[in-house]
Amino acid sequence: MITNLFPASQSFLNGLQLIEQSVTTASEQMSSGLKLNVASDEPDQISSVLQLRANISQNNQILTNLGAVQTEANTAGQVLESATELMDQAVSLATEGANSNTSASTDQTLADQVQNILEQMVNYSVTNVGGRYIFGGDDDQSPPYQLDLSSGNGVDQLTTASATRQIQDPAGGTFSVDQTAQQIFDDRNADGTYATDNVFASLNTLLVALQNNDSTAVANSISSLQAANTHLNASLSFYGNVQDLLQSATDYANNNNVQLQTQLGQEQDADVTSAALELTQGNTQLQAAYSMEAKLPTESLFSYLPPA
């Protein structure tokens, strides 16, 4: 192919194009703060940058999930602390009612207080955080219990879902984060009968005994109330352990985020000082090149051919 440019002219244009490209790249780095604005900037590094960005996105999602569960675990811990205090009150009321000299009116007054405690326990079992019944297990959109003083343990069980939810640990593992209301308040034997440490059943037994002014039955209820309180404390310990695991996982994820952001910065962030110097030098070179442009020869080979 015949060109109408001398080699010097072609070389000049090629050099000018390189300078303009360098100025454009430096300008983009200055404005964006990134040395990788498009894949063609550093093709060999783009896959590493994309992977780091994906890891950061996943890590941030884990942090969000941990934060949501942390709120639920904190609420569960507060609820169970209050529940154990209520059971302490119930034991005190039972101790008072176990006195054979108490009158029927006194026992009825004590019964009213126990009924209030049972009602509060039911309210605790349906604690809702962010639209979730936190003791509902896998069926967290439905209340697990409601008060029913005509039933054997004073409540109706509305759901039977187990708790299988696991939260992802940023270190790579998973762990359980909740218990069901049945596990906490309505412990059952293998045959479905009420366990000795059943919170609802022990309170309802005390309530019926007081209503019947039966001091012997009231006294007999104390051991099951104490067992139920021990059971509540075990659930409280479970959530205390969950809180510790969540905090450790959150700390790990935050530290991991710092490391990932640092790695990403090393891969994609521009050296603004170098980019500014390159931009200045490029613009200087462009000005010099444009000033030389007028001195370039304008004739082609055809300028020396005789006229036809």
C-alpha positions in Angstrom: 0.0 0.0 0.0 1.3 3.5 -0.9 1.0 6.1 1.8 1.3 9.8 1.3 3.2 10.2 4.6 7.0 10.2 5.0 8.3 7.7 7.6 9.1 10.7 9.8 5.5 11.9 9.6 4.2 8.4 10.4 6.6 8.1 13.3 5.5 11.5 14.6 1.8 10.5 14.5 2.5 7.2 16.3 4.4 8.9 19.0 1.7 11.5 19.3 -0.9 8.8 19.8 1.1 7.2 22.6 1.5 10.5 24.4 -2.2 11.2 24.1 -3.0 7.7 25.4 -0.7 8.3 28.3 -2.3 11.6 29.1 -5.8 10.1 28.9 -4.8 7.2 31.2 -3.2 9.6 33.7 -6.2 11.9 33.6 -8.6 8.9 34.3 -6.5 7.7 37.2 -6.4 11.3 38.7 -10.2 11.6 38.4 -11.2 8.1 39.5 -8.3 7.3 41.9 -8.1 3.9 40.2 -5.4 2.5 38.0 -7.8 -0.1 36.7 -10.8 1.7 35.1 -11.4 -0.8 32.3 -10.2 -4.4 31.8 -7.7 -3.4 29.1 -5.8 -1.3 31.6 -4.2 -4.3 33.4 -5.6 -7.5 31.8 -3.5 -9.8 33.9 -4.8 -8.2 37.2 -8.5 -7.8 36.4 -9.4 -11.3 37.5 -7.7 -10.8 40.9 -9.5 -7.5 41.4 -12.9 -9.0 40.5 -12.3 -11.9 42.9 -11.3 -9.5 45.7 -14.5 -7.4 45.1 -16.6 -10.6 45.2 -14.9 -11.6 48.5 -15.6 -8.2 50.0 -19.2 -8.3 48.9 -19.6 -11.8 50.5 -17.9 -10.6 53.7 -20.2 -7.6 54.0 -23.2 -9.8 53.6 -21.9 -12.1 56.4 -21.5 -9.0 58.5 -25.1 -7.9 57.8 -26.4 -11.4 58.7 -24.3 -11.5 61.9 -25.7 -8.1 62.9 -29.3 -9.2 62.5 -28.7 -12.4 64.4 -26.8 -10.5 67.1 -29.9 -8.3 67.7 -32.1 -11.4 68.1 -29.6 -13.2 70.4 -29.3 -10.1 72.6 -33.1 -9.8 72.8 -33.4 -13.6 73.6 -30.8 -13.2 76.4 -32.7 -10.3 77.9 -36.0 -12.2 77.7 -34.5 -15.2 79.4 -32.9 -13.2 82.2 -36.4 -11.8 82.9 -37.9 -15.2 82.7 -35.5 -16.6 85.3 -36.4 -13.7 87.6 -40.1 -14.5 87.2 -39.4 -18.1 88.1 -37.7 -16.9 91.3 -40.8 -15.0 92.1 -42.9 -18.1 91.4 -40.8 -20.2 93.8 -41.3 -17.5 96.5 -45.0 -17.5 95.9 -45.1 -21.3 96.2 -43.1 -21.2 99.4 -45.5 -18.7 100.9 -48.5 -20.8 99.6 -47.1 -24.0 101.0 -47.9 -22.8 104.5 -51.0 -24.8 105.6 -52.2 -21.8 107.6 -52.8 -19.6 104.5 -56.4 -18.8 103.8 -58.3 -19.4 100.6 -58.4 -15.7 99.9 -54.6 -15.5 100.4 -54.1 -18.4 98.1 -56.3 -16.8 95.5 -54.3 -13.6 95.7 -51.1 -15.7 95.2 -52.8 -17.6 92.3 -53.6 -14.3 90.6 -49.9 -13.4 90.8 -48.9 -16.8 89.4 -51.3 -16.4 86.6 -49.7 -13.1 85.7 -46.3 -14.8 85.7 -47.7 -17.6 83.4 -49.2 -15.0 81.0 -45.8 -13.1 80.9 -44.0 -16.4 80.1 -46.4 -16.9 77.2 -45.6 -13.4 76.0 -41.9 -14.2 76.3 -42.4 -17.3 74.1 -43.8 -15.2 71.3 -41.1 -12.5 71.4 -40.9 -10.8 68.0 -37.9 -9.0 66.5 -37.9 -7.5 63.1 -41.0 -9.5 62.1 -39.6 -12.8 63.3 -40.8 -14.8 66.3 -37.3 -15.5 67.5 -38.4 -18.6 69.4 -40.5 -19.9 66.5 -37.7 -22.0 65.0 -38.0 -22.6 61.3 -41.7 -21.3 61.4 -40.7 -17.8 62.5 -43.7 -16.1 61.0 -46.3 -17.7 63.4 -46.6 -17.3 67.2 -45.6 -20.7 68.8 -47.9 -20.5 71.8 -51.0 -18.9 73.3 -52.5 -18.9 76.8 -55.1 -21.5 77.5 -55.8 -22.1 81.2 -58.0 -25.0 80.4 -55.2 -27.1 79.0 -52.9 -29.3 81.0 -50.0 -26.8 81.1 -51.9 -23.6 80.7 -51.1 -23.0 77.0 -51.8 -24.2 73.5 -48.9 -25.1 71.2 -49.5 -23.5 67.8 -46.5 -24.6 65.9 -44.1 -27.6 66.1 -41.2 -26.5 63.9 -37.7 -27.3 65.0 -34.8 -24.8 64.9 -32.3 -25.8 62.2 -31.0 -22.3 61.2 -27.2 -22.0 60.9 -25.3 -18.7 60.6 -22.2 -18.6 58.4 -18.9 -17.9 60.2 -16.6 -15.8 58.1 -13.8 -18.3 58.9 -15.6 -20.9 56.9 -17.8 -22.8 59.4 -21.4 -22.5 60.7 -23.1 -22.6 64.1 -26.6 -22.8 65.5 -28.1 -19.5 66.8 -31.5 -20.2 68.3 -33.8 -22.5 70.3 -37.5 -23.0 70.0 -40.1 -22.0 72.5 -40.9 -25.6 73.1 -37.2 -26.3 74.0 -37.1 -23.4 76.4 -40.6 -23.2 78.0 -42.3 -26.5 77.2 -39.8 -29.3 77.6 -41.4 -32.7 76.9 -40.4 -36.3 77.6 -39.9 -38.7 74.7 -43.5 -39.9 75.0 -44.8 -36.3 74.8 -45.7 -35.9 78.5 -44.5 -32.8 80.3 -41.0 -33.0 81.6 -40.3 -32.1 85.3 -38.6 -28.9 84.2 -41.4 -27.8 81.9 -41.8 -24.1 82.6 -45.4 -23.7 81.5 -46.5 -27.0 83.3 -44.8 -26.2 86.6 -46.4 -22.7 86.7 -49.8 -24.1 85.8 -49.6 -26.8 88.4 -48.8 -24.2 91.1 -51.7 -22.0 89.8 -54.2 -24.9 90.1 -52.9 -25.9 93.5 -53.3 -22.3 94.8 -56.8 -22.0 93.4 -57.7 -25.2 95.2 -56.1 -24.0 98.4 -54.1 -27.2 98.4 -51.0 -26.5 100.5 -49.6 -30.0 99.9 -49.8 -29.7 96.1 -48.3 -26.2 96.4 -45.4 -27.5 98.4 -44.9 -30.4 95.9 -44.8 -27.9 93.0 -41.6 -26.2 94.3 -39.2 -28.8 93.1 -40.6 -28.7 89.5 -40.5 -24.8 89.6 -36.8 -25.0 90.6 -36.1 -27.5 87.9 -37.8 -25.3 85.4 -35.7 -22.4 86.6 -32.5 -24.4 86.1 -33.8 -25.3 82.6 -34.3 -21.6 81.8 -30.8 -20.8 83.0 -29.4 -23.5 80.6 -31.2 -21.8 77.7 -29.8 -18.5 78.9 -26.3 -20.0 78.8 -27.0 -21.2 75.3 -27.7 -17.7 74.1 -24.8 -16.3 76.1 -22.5 -18.7 74.1 -24.2 -17.6 70.8 -23.5 -14.0 71.7 -19.9 -14.8 72.2 -19.6 -16.7 68.9 -21.4 -13.9 67.1 -19.0 -11.3 68.5 -16.0 -13.4 67.6 -17.3 -13.9 64.1 -18.0 -10.2 63.7 -14.5 -9.2 64.9 -13.1 -11.7 62.4 -15.2 -10.4 59.6 -14.3 -6.8 60.3 -10.6 -7.7 60.4 -11.0 -9.7 57.2 -12.7 -6.7 55.6 -9.7 -4.5 56.4 -7.3 -7.0 54.8 -9.4 -7.4 51.7 -9.8 -3.7 51.2 -6.0 -3.3 51.6 -5.4 -6.0 49.0 -7.9 -4.4 46.7 -6.3 -1.0 47.1 -2.9 -2.5 46.2 -4.4 -4.1 43.1 -6.6 -1.3 41.7 -5.8 2.1 43.4 -3.8 4.6 41.4 -0.6 6.2 42.5 -2.1 9.7 42.3 1.3 11.4 42.7 2.8 9.4 39.8 -0.3 9.9 37.7 -0.1 13.7 38.3 3.5 13.8 37.2 2.8 11.6 34.2 -0.1 14.0 33.2 2.1 17.0 33.5 4.9 15.4 31.5 2.4 14.2 28.9 0.8 17.6 28.4 4.3 19.2 28.1 5.2 16.6 25.5 2.0 17.3 23.6 2.7 21.0 23.5 6.2 20.4 22.2 4.9 17.9 19.6 2.2 20.3 18.3 4.8 23.1 18.0 6.9 20.8 15.8 4.0 19.7 13.7 4.3 22.7 11.4 7.9 21.8 10.6 7.0 18.4 9.2 7.2 18.0 5.4 3.9 18.1 3.6 4.9 16.7 0.3 4.3 13.2 -0.8 6.0 11.1 -3.4 3.5 12.3 -5.9 4.7 15.9 -5.4 7.9 15.0 -7.4 6.2 13.3 -10.3 6.0 15.4 -13.5 2.6 16.6 -14.5 0.7 14.5 -16.9 
